Amino acid sequence: MPTNVLDNIKGSELPKAWAEKIKAIPDESYTVTIRPQRESKSLKQVMSELSRKAQARGLTPEKLEEILGEKITHIF
């Protein structure tokens, strides 16, 4: 879903809950950006997920060392 931008929206035209939340001034113009919210993950979460998937597909520390050509000290 694409991002939608609404320019020059008067504070008085905003939904009441939004206006109250941002303390909108009725005669002031605002820009409203609407985009889908996506779940974001930390780098640690992403790396843990990748590690689990790699293990499930048969990657071992030995295979990873062979691929990288260097000794792995902290893995899995």
Rosetta blueprint (number, residue, H / E / L):
1 M L
2 P L
3 T L
4 N E
5 V E
6 L E
7 D E
8 N E
9 I E
10 K E
11 G H
12 S H
13 E H
14 L L
15 P L
16 K H
17 A H
18 W H
19 A H
20 E H
21 K H
22 I H
23 K L
24 A L
25 I L
26 P L
27 D L
28 E L
29 S E
30 Y E
31 T E
32 V E
33 T E
34 I E
35 R L
36 P L
37 Q L
38 R L
39 E L
40 S L
41 K L
42 S L
43 L H
44 K H
45 Q H
46 V H
47 M H
48 S H
49 E H
50 L H
51 S H
52 R H
53 K H
54 A H
55 Q H
56 A H
57 R L
58 G L
59 L L
60 T L
61 P H
62 E H
63 K H
64 L H
65 E H
66 E H
67 I H
68 L H
69 G L
70 E L
71 K L
72 I L
73 T L
74 H L
75 I L
76 F L
